[in-house]
Amino acid sequence: MLWIKTFHIVLVASWFAGLFYLPRIFVNLAMETEAAATARLLIMARKLFRFMTVIAVPALACGLYLWLGIGIGSGQGWIHAKVGVVVLLVIYHAFCGVLLRTFERGENKRSDKWYRMFNELPVLGMLAAVALVVIKPF
C-alpha cells in the first residue's frame, strides 16, 4: 500500500506541474504576435498536454485503488468531497485540451488576463484536495 501511495503522490505532483504550466503557455500564446514563436509555443503546449494526460491516468488509477481497493476514506465525507474536487480537476484538464485546439485553429478570443485567472484554478483545486486529505474535516 505504501508503494501505491508513493506512486499516487508523485504522479499527482507531476500531473499538477502540467495543470499549472499549460495555462501559463496559454497566457503567452494569447499575447504572442510572431508566427514562429506561436508555433514553438503550440509545440510545447501539445507535448505538455500529452504528458499531462499520460500521467493523469495512473495518478487517478492509484487514487481509485487506494479508495476502492484498500478502503482509505471509505464511509467518510472527506473522501467524497475529494473525489468531487478530482472530478472538477479532470474537467479542467479536458477544458485545457479544448483551449489548446482553439489555439491550434487560430480561433482564440480570450485575453491573456483571462488565462491568468484561469491559471489559478488548479491551485485552488490542489489546496482543497490536500486540505481534505490532511485535515479530514468531515
PEGI-V130217 format. One record per residue. SS is DSSP state (a for helix, b for strand, c for the rest). OMEGA is omega in radians with two decimals (none if undefined). D_FIRST is the distance of its C-alpha to the first C-alpha in whole Angstrom. Layout:
BEGIN
<<SS,OMEGA,D_FIRST> <SS,OMEGA,D_FIRST>>
END
This chain:
BEGIN
<<c,-3.13,0> <a,3.08,4> <a,3.12,5> <a,3.09,5> <a,3.14,6> <a,3.13,9> <a,-3.14,10> <a,-3.12,10> <a,-3.12,12> <a,-3.14,14> <a,3.11,15> <a,3.09,16> <a,3.12,18> <a,3.10,20> <a,3.14,21> <a,3.06,22> <a,3.09,24> <a,3.13,26> <a,3.10,26> <a,-2.98,28> <a,-3.10,30> <a,3.09,31> <a,3.07,34> <a,3.03,35> <a,3.10,36> <a,3.07,38> <a,-3.13,40> <a,3.10,41> <a,-3.13,42> <a,-3.12,44> <a,-2.99,46> <c,3.12,47> <c,-3.13,50> <c,-3.10,50> <a,-3.11,49> <a,3.12,48> <a,3.10,45> <a,3.13,44> <a,3.13,44> <a,3.12,42> <a,3.11,40> <a,3.07,39> <a,3.12,38> <a,-3.10,35> <a,3.13,34> <a,-3.12,34> <a,3.14,32> <a,3.14,29> <a,3.10,29> <a,3.12,28> <a,-3.13,25> <a,-3.09,24> <a,3.13,24> <a,-3.13,22> <a,-3.09,20> <a,-3.07,19> <a,3.11,18> <a,3.08,15> <a,3.12,14> <a,3.13,15> <a,3.11,13> <a,3.12,10> <a,3.10,11> <a,3.11,12> <a,3.12,9> <a,-3.11,8> <a,-3.02,11> <a,-3.10,13> <a,-3.09,10> <c,3.08,8> <c,3.11,11> <c,3.11,10> <c,-3.10,14> <c,3.10,15> <c,-3.14,19> <c,-3.08,19> <a,-3.07,22> <a,-3.12,20> <a,3.11,17> <a,3.07,20> <a,3.13,22> <a,3.10,19> <a,3.07,19> <a,3.10,23> <a,-3.14,23> <a,3.09,21> <a,3.10,23> <a,3.11,26> <a,3.08,24> <a,3.07,24> <a,3.08,28> <a,3.11,29> <a,-3.14,27> <a,3.12,29> <a,3.04,32> <a,3.08,32> <a,3.08,33> <a,3.14,36> <a,3.11,37> <a,3.11,37> <a,3.08,39> <a,3.09,41> <a,-3.12,42> <a,3.11,42> <c,-3.11,45> <c,-3.05,46> <c,-3.13,46> <c,3.11,45> <c,-3.08,46> <c,-3.12,44> <c,3.06,45> <a,3.12,43> <a,3.10,43> <a,-3.14,41> <a,3.07,38> <a,3.09,38> <a,3.12,37> <a,-3.12,35> <c,-3.10,33> <c,-3.05,32> <a,3.13,30> <a,3.07,27> <a,3.11,27> <a,3.10,28> <a,3.12,25> <a,3.11,22> <a,-3.13,24> <a,-3.11,24> <a,-3.13,20> <a,3.12,19> <a,3.14,21> <a,-3.12,20> <a,-3.06,16> <a,-3.04,18> <a,-3.10,21> <c,-3.00,20> <c,3.13,24> <c,none,24>>
END
